[in-house]
């Protein structure tokens, strides 16, 4: 019997000394806090899982929750109430001040205090914090900035705790290294003033470290002021970024990077959420905040640790009094079991370092994309960042712009952007028309995007203010994110390319001169001489005199030109020559004047010379007549300047200028820094404009009016000159282009759709759309084509020797042949006479030449033969008289000269 009693006692005593089957877990949470719900749902999950698995003990956990406020005294009363009921551990509170007070109370009673909040003042082996250790967590920000190669950045913070999280960054990037700008967000709720300062500083790299409660408002206001653009790079330190509605920022090109402890794509985490957290009312796991998940994991880990305590020691939970010195003897052991237990929960691996701080945790580095947050890398507290290789980029041609709406800033400038001419009031985009408006419309048809025009009222394209470092005008709006695109006569320049991007040029042009159209010269009294150059006139008069002289000589040399002045006398004593020098002059002048002459050449040589001269006269006369007609019908143009060199060499006699601070003036200004004679003219022009600021204008319209009403030359882009010259017939372009450049569509740096726009512009160029649009707005619309350009061949040039040299060559050849023929006939005549009379040829030739050399008198003694002939033999030739019959004459005998 005693043996049986002993066995029963041995069985019953351990049962009495063992932990009770119901364990109360206390919680301190604010009212309507989902952390409380995660606490209760996790306990319920443990109570269900203890039946399904042996991983948990058979102990039933009961939640006991007290709702608290920020009042520390009220929190203390809640702690005393819970420990008086006999709790195994106390969870919470989240508030830093209250948590410090609760921790001291729990340390006194050796009661485990479990929290899940960021704390920079964690003390070794005190409260058990499931939140990653603050100092270890801050390393991720240092690694990210280093990996992103940020040389400078701005930190936006709202509390001292934020600066503590940034301590590693601040220690590395001090005043001796890369610059770091700290900006305090202020009390709120309006943070726009400080956000505008960030935007105006042109800082592109920004770290936002603020509490979760104001994070959504800060992001909204950041987007409103233009910080969340594709040119800004944002790092958000909150682990709860994924719980916010990020859709408003995902399609704006925002470059937002964040970190998260809870991976909503992890299969184990999804299984836990779907199985045990349905009662929390969340859409999905991505909406669960980190502190809620950490509280759920804390209960899970506690239950496993408590089972180890049950297996290790015997005892029970003890009710404690705040006003006594009692403590729970198993509390320290339970805390040690909690720190030594490992498990995988919603927040990944849960493990504590020997010092009691959570370690070996993993963070996902996420980036905002149009499809939401996407993991781009992982960081473990013991390793560096492991980046996830990005998939091949989507070809730009596959990007759909159907859902994109671009804000396009324009300035009113003919013919690029103009108000629509209409009898009815237009609204929206219909208010504008023009070349640039049509380009945007055609691009939208090709790429399927929407657009809204915003007018730049002051018409300033944009320039850099050296004092403020800000860009003005249209480019300033692009840089500040107030507009997506800008289009007008916007020249692609190197300094502009540094702050914005451009499409490929949709129009090529250059700088030229706008000036009054050259006037017509007054008629000249001697304009009839204009068809021939002075050299031709001199050669013509020389040819006339020389031909007359040669005709005189040849006529005297040619025997045929010595005729019988008295046809009735068979053997005249003298012969007569019609080619006196005065007659020769008259013959040549009459020929060139296309008039008749009573003098007719008889000899072959004189006829050849006359023919050559007549041919020469015919060609010269017709050439002169044709050119004279052109000179009389087309008036000569007087051009004061023909090029930029002419304008510069006048040293201001004709004032000239450009638009102040425009791209044209910048072109001349930039050349000052270049050395070389090739630019000396342009440098001279710049110095003139710099020293005479009155020649610079506010806009192109002022320059046009000055060029029209004054003796003034305006330097502007050739496309605008072409437009003006088509409508104002008194103005024209002078000279060629001084440079070559193009107009492009401006956009923000790294604009994601730049390649698409470039392809579309190229497509418009290849298909001829750009040419048709230019023809439409330059030559047709708004009075285009009213001024017709003069024909390119309208200026008639005087004829030079290069034009009529061949005519003179014909005359020279004819004269040469005539001389040779004349010499031959004279020699033949002397030879025939000497042979018949048996006299010396030399003597007769000498006698003939002696007479010719005298060059005077047109009467020549006739040659007489030594014996008379019964036949009617002429002393000069055997031919019959020109009358065709031989008259009967009575001759008187006389003695023949010896």
C-alpha positions, 0 to 999 in steps of 0.5 A, a space after each residue: 500500500 505504501 508503495 502505491 502511495 509513493 508512486 502516485 506522489 511521485 507522479 503528482 509532484 512534478 505535475 504540480 511543480 510544472 508550468 500550468 497549461 494556460 500561460 498569459 502573455 501581456 501586451 501594451 498597445 495604443 488603441 486601434 493599433 494593428 500591432 495589437 491585432 498581429 499580437 493576438 493573431 499570432 497567439 491564436 496561430 500558436 494555439 492552433 499549430 500546437 495541435 498540428 505539430 510537436 514543435 510547440 508545447 501543449 501550453 495554451 497561450 492567452 493574450 492579455 492586452 491593455 490599451 495605453 496612451 503616451 502617458 508614462 504613468 498610465 503605462 506604468 499602471 498597465 504594467 503593474 496590472 499585467 504582472 499582477 495577473 501573472 504573465 510570462 512576458 510583456 510585449 510592447 510598448 512601441 513608444 520610445 519614452 514609455 518603452 524605456 520606463 517599461 524596460 526598467 520595470 521588467 529588468 527589476 522583476 526579471 520579466 522578459 520585455 519584448 519589443 519591435 521598434 528602431 532604437 539607437 540606445 539598445 543596451 546589452 542583455 536588456 529588453 529583447 528587440 526584434 527590430 534590426 540593430 540600428 548600427 548594423 542597419 545603417 550600414 546598408 545606406 552607406 553601401 547603397 550610396 557607395 554602389 551608386 557612386 554618389 559624390 554628393 547628396 542631400 539628406 532630408 530628415 525630420 528627427 534626431 533619430 534620422 541623423 543617427 541612422 545616417 551616422 556612417 554616411 556623415 562620418 565618411 562624407 565629411 567636409 573634407 570629402 564629398 559635400 553632404 547637405 542636411 535639410 530639416 523637413 520641419 514640423 509640417 504638415 507643409 514641407 514644400 518650402 524646404 523641398 523647393 530649396 532642394 529643387 532649386 539647388 539642382 541636387 539630383 541625389 536625395 535621401 529621405 529619412 522621416 517617420 512613416 506617419 509623414 512619409 506619404 505626405 512628403 512624397 506627395 509634396 515632393 512630386 508637386 514641387 518637381 523633385 520626383 522626376 526622372 533626373 532625381 535619384 531618391 533613397 527612402 530609408 523607411 522599411 515600410 515603403 511598400 505599404 504606401 500607394 506608389 502608383 502616382 509615382 510609378 509612371 512619372 519616371 521617378 527613380 525611387 529606391 528603398 529597402 524592406 525587411 519583409 519580402 511579400 514574394 517569399 513563399 514561406 511568408 506568403 504561406 504564413 500570411 494566407 494561413 494565419 493573418 487573414 483576420 487582420 483585414 489586409 489586402 495582401 502581404 505587401 500591405 503589412 508594416 514591419 512592426 506588425 510582422 515583427 510582433 507576429 514573429 516575436 510571438 512565434 519565437 517566444 512559443 518555441 523558447 518557452 517550450 525549451 524553458 518547460 523542458 529545462 526547468 520546473 516551475 510556474 509563472 508567478 504573479 508579481 507586485 510592482 510595490 514589492 521586491 519580488 522577481 520571477 526566477 525563470 525570467 532571465 532563463 526565458 530571456 536567454 532561451 529567446 536569444 538563443 532560438 532561431 527560426 524563419 518567420 515573416 521577416 526572414 531569419 530571426 537570430 540574435 547575436 551573443 550581445 542580444 541584438 538581432 543579427 544575420 538579417 537580410 534586406 531587399 533593395 527595391 526600386 520603383 517601376 511602372 509595375 510596382 516595387 521590384 527587387 534589384 538586390 539583397 543585403 545581408 548584415 554579414 555581407 555586401 550587396 548582391 545585385 540581381 542581374 537585370 533582364 535585357 532592357 526592353 527595346 525602345 521600339 516596344 515601349 508603348 506611350 499610349 498612356 503617357 501625357 506630356 506637358 509641352 512648353 512653347 513660346 509664341 514665335 512665327 511660324 513655330 508657335 502662333 495663336 490660331 486665327 479663328 472667329 470663335 474662341 479656342 481652348 486647350 491645344 486648339 488655341 495654337 497652330 504652327 510648324 512646331 505645333 504640327 510637329 508635336 501633333 505628328 509625333 503624337 500620331 506616330 507614338 500614340 501619346 497625349 500632350 498639353 501645351 503650356 505657353 512661356 509668356 516671356 518667350 525666353 528660351 533659357 539661359 544660365 544665371 551665373 549668380 543663382 546657378 539657375 536656368 531661366 525660361 523654357 529650359 528652366 521649366 524642363 530642368 525643374 520638372 514643370 514640363 516634359 518637352 519644349 519646342 520652338 526655335 530652340 538651338 542645340 548648344 553644348 551648354 544646353 546639352 549639359 542640363 537637358 537632352 535634345 532630339 535629333 534636329 528637325 531643322 538645320 540652319 545657320 546664322 546669317 544677315 537680315 538686311 534691306 534688299 539691295 537697290 537698283 542702280 540709276 540709269 547711266 548716260 553711257 549704259 550703251 557701252 555696258 555690254 562690252 568691257 573696256 578691254 573689249 572696246 579697246 580691242 575693237 577700236 584697235 582691230 578697226 584701225 589695224 584692219 583699215 591699215 591692213 586693207 590700205 596696204 593690201 589694197 596697194 599691194 594687190 595689182 587687181 586694185 589698180 584699175 584704169 580710171 578711163 575705160 575708154 583709153 586702152 593704154 592709160 598712163 596712170 592707174 588708180 587705187 580706190 583704197 586710200 587710207 580714209 576710204 579704208 577707215 570708212 569701209 571698216 566703219 561702215 561694215 561694223 555699223 552694218 551700212 553699205 559702201 561704194 567701195 567694193 574689193 576687186 582683188 582676191 586678197 582684199 576680198 578675203 580681208 573684207 570677208 574676215 572683217 565682215 564676219 567679225 563685224 557680224 559676230 560682234 554686232 550680234 553679241 553686242 545687240 543681245 547683251 545690250 538688250 539684256 542690259 536695257 531690260 534688267 537693271 543693275 543691283 547695288 549691294 552695299 554688303 555681300 558678306 559678313 566680312 564686308 559688314 565687319 570691315 565697314 567698322 560700324 558704318 552700317 550698324 549690326 547686332 543680334 538678340 541679346 543673350 540669344 544663341 546667335 550672340 552666344 555664338 560670337 561670344 564663344 569664339 572669343 576663347 578660340 584662337 586663330 585667324 579663321 575666326 578673326 572676323 567673327 571676333 571683331 563682330 563680337 567686340 563691336 556688339 559688346 562695345 555697342 550694346 545699343 545694337 542688341 535687341 530684346 527679340 527678333 521682331 525688334 531686329 526685323 523692324 530696325 532692319 526694315 526702318 533703319 540702315 541696320 543689319 540684324 544677325 539671326 538664324 537663317 530659318 527666321 530670315 527665310 520666313 521674313 523674306 517670304 513676307 516682307 519684300 524689302 528685306 532679304 538674306 545677305 551672304 551665306 551661313 556663318 555656322 551650322 546648327 539645328 533646332 531640336 525638342 528639349 527634354 529632361 536629362 535621361 528622358 526615357 522616351 528620347 530614343 522613341 522621339 528620335 526615331 519618330 523625328 527621323 521617320 518624319 524626315 525620311 517620309 518628307 513630312 518635315 519638308 511639307 510642313 516647312 513648305 506649308 508654314 514658310 511658303 503658303 500660310 500667313 502670307 507666305 510666297 508673296 515675295 518672289 526671288 529674282 532669277 538666279 541669272 538676272 544679273 547680266 555680266 559684261 562680255 570680256 575677251 574670254 567671251 569674244 576672243 574667238 571673234 578676234 581670232 577669226 579676224 586675225 586668221 582672215 587678215 593673215 590669209 589676206 596678207 599672204 594672198 596680196 603678197 602672192 598676187 603682187 609677186 605674180 604680177 611683177 613676175 609675169 610682166 618681167 617675163 614678157 618684157 624680159 626685164 629683171 624681176 628684181 628691178 621690177 619688184 624693187 620699183 613696185 615696193 618703192 612705190 608702195 612704201 611711199 604710201 601716198 597717192 592713189 594714182 600709179 604710173 601704168 607699165 608700158 610694153 616695149 612693142 605694141 601689140 595689135 591686140 588690145 593688151 592691157 598693161 595690167 592684165 589680159 582681161 577685157 574692160 569691165 564694160 564687156 566691149 572694146 571701144 574704137 579709139 584713135 591713138 596718137 603715135 608718140 615716142 616711147 620712153 627709153 
